Amino acid sequence: MRFARVKRVFYVGLAVIALAEIILPLIFHDGQSHFSFENFPAWGSIYGLLSCVAIIVVSKLIGKLWLLRGEDYYDD
Amino acid sequence: MTIEWVHPGLLLIAGAWILPLLKGQIKRAAMLFLPAAALIDCLFMIPGTYGVTNFLGQELTFGRVDSLSLVFSYVFLIMAFIGMVYALHVEDSAQHVAALTYVGGALGVTFAGDFLSLYVFWELMAISSSLLILLQRERSAIAAGFRYFLVHIVGGLFLLAGIVLHWSQTGSLAFADMGAYSGGLAWTLILLAFLLNAAVPPLGAWLPDAYPEATVTGAVFMTAFTTKSAVYALIRGFAGTELLVWLGAIMAIHGVVYAVLENDGRRLLAYHIISQVGYMVCGVGIGTALATNGATAHAFAHILYKGLLFMGAGAVLQMTGLRKLTDMGGLYKTMPVTLGLYMIGAFAISAVPLFSGFVSKSMVVSAAGEDHRAAIFLMLTLASAGTFLHTGLKLPYYMFFGKDSGARGKEPPANMLVAMGLAAAACIAIGVFPGLLYAHLPNPVDYVPYTLQHVSSTLGILGFTALGFFLLLKHLDPVRTVSLDTDWFYRRGSARLVRVLQGPLTRLEYSFVGQIYDFVIRRPVLGAAEVFRKLDSFVVDSAMVGVGRWTQTLSQVLRAAVSGNAQHYGLMMATGVLVLLIVAMVIR
C-alpha cells in the first residue's frame, strides 16, 4: 500500500538524520556550537521532538483552560 | 538643471492616481510599471543625503540613502511588484491606489532622515492599509478595518507625542539612534509606537484581527509593509535595547502557541508573522553586527515567503470561498500547483536548508549563541519547530490533504500563479545563493550558513517535529473556535467594563455627585431664589401696593372735597389765598 511505503521511507529518513547528527560531528569538526548542550548526541532531533510535543500540549492546555471561545463569541 | 534624486515613494503615491483613468491592458501595464520604475530608481541610487527641505524652520530629510535603507527599499519594491502581478485581475482601482500608496508610505518611512517626515509617512501607511481591509466590503471586514484604524491612530499619537517631546528636549528632529535617551518619556513613547506597528504582544492583537479580513490581494501587501517598516525603524533607533531581546523571543513563541489553536487559515499565517517578526525584534535587541544583519536578512526573506504563503491561502479562499480549516481538506486533487508553490513558502519559513529562511533566521539564532544567551537560543529554536509544525505541516495537511471535505476549487488565474512562482523563485534563489542577499546587508558579513553541523541539526529538528506532528495528529484537528487575544480588551472588555461600572457609577452619581450637587448648587440657588422671592413680595410688592393705596386714599380725599357746592369752593379759594399770603410774608 502506498501510505505504508511513505511511512517506511519517513521513518528510515528520520533514522538517517539522527544517525548523521551523531556521527558527522565525530568525523568533521567545524566548531560552530556555542553551548555545550549542542554537542549532546542527536541534539537537534531530540530538541525538535521535545519542542513539538511541548508546543502542542502546552498550547492545547492554555487554550482549553483559558483562551478558546465559541466561534460566535464576538458576533453581536 | 538635472533632477538629482527622485523619491521612489512619491513615484508610487502620485503615480497610483493614474490607474483609475486607465483601462484594460494599459492599466495592467501601468500597475507593473510603477513598482518596477521605483525599484530601478532605488537600484541606481548612490548612498548620500537627498531631498533636504526647510519646513517652518525645521530641516526635513526625505532621502537618507544608505545600505540599511536601500536593502529595505529593494525588498519592499520586489514585493510590491509581485503583489501587483497577483492583483492584476482585480478591476477595483481603489484597491490598487490604496496598495501603491501604502507601499509609498513604507518607502517614505525607510528613507526618512527626520522624525517629522517619518511621522507623515507612518500615518499615510495606517490610512492606506485600513482601506485594504475596508475595501473587502463585508460587514466583518468593515468592523475589523475600523478597529485596525483606531489602534494605529493610537500608535500614531504615541509617536507624535514622543516626537514633540523629543524635539522640545533636544531641539532636534533627526531620526537616529535613540540609545542616548534610553528610559526617558520621549524614548518610551516612540518605542511604544514602533512596537505597536511591529505587533509585539501585548500590542500586536490588531494583526491577526485585521489581516484575515482584508481583501485577498490586499492581505498580501499588508503582510509585508507595516511590521517590517517598524522593524526597520527599530534597527535605526533602538538597536541593542535589552528589552527587545526578551520581547522578541517571547513574541516568537506567542505566535506559535496561538497558531496551534487557530482554525482560520489566513489568521494562522498572521500569527506566524508575529512569531517571525519576533526573531527580527530579538535580533535588533541583541544589536551586534551579526544580529542586525540577521534582523535585516530575515525581514528580507520573510517578506517574500510570507507573501507567498498568503498568496497561497488567498488563492484557496478566492477559488473555494473557504477560510476555515475545518471546512477544507482534499484540495490537492484540484489545486496541485497552488499546493506546490505554497510548500516552497512553507519550507522557506521553516528554515529548511536550500530555502531562504535557513540562511536568514539562523543569523539571528547564531547571534544569540555568540552573545552567550542560552535561554534566548533555546526559545528561538523551539519556535522554529513550531513554525514548521504549523505552516509546513498543519496548514497544508488540513487544507490540501486530511479528510476530504468534498470542497473543490480550480487553480487560480494565471497571474496569481505567476506571482506565486516569482516569490517561490526568490525564496529558492536566496536559499541557494545566500551571497546575493548578504552582499546588501548593512554590516559586512562573515557568516557561513551551510556547515555540516548546522544542516544536520536543522534537519534533525525539522524531521522530528514532523514525527511529533504525526504522532499527535488526532489532537491537532482544528476546532470551530476563536481564541482570546488582547483585542478582547477593546472588542468585549470595553463593553463589559461599562456594564460592570454601571452599578457603582449610578450609585456614585446618585449618592455622591448628586449630594454634592444638591449641597453646592441646588440648595444655594433655591435659597437665593427664596430670598429674592421674599424681597419681591415684601419690598417691591408692598412698595407698589403702598403707592396704590396712597393714590387711592388721596383720590378719596379729593373726591370728598369735590362736593359741587359753590360756597365750599369759595371758602377753599379764600383759604388758599390766605395761605399764600402767609407764605409770602414768611419768606420775606
Interface residues (C-beta under 8 A of the other chain):
Chain A: F10 G13 L14 I17 A18 A20 E21 L24 P25 F28 D30 Q32 S33 H34 F35 F37 E38 A42 W43 G44 S45 I46 Y47 G48 L49 S51 C52 V53 A54 I55 I56 V58 S59 K60 I62 G63 W66 L67 L68 R69 G70 E71 Y73 Y74
Chain B: V256 V257 Y258 V260 L261 N263 S366 G369 E370 H372 A374 F377 L378 T381 L382 S384 A385 G386 L389 T451 L452 Q453 H454 S456 S457 T458 L459 G460 I461 L462 G463 F464 T465 A466 L467 G468 F469 F470 L472 H475 L476 V479 R480 T481 V482 S483 L484 D485 R491 R492
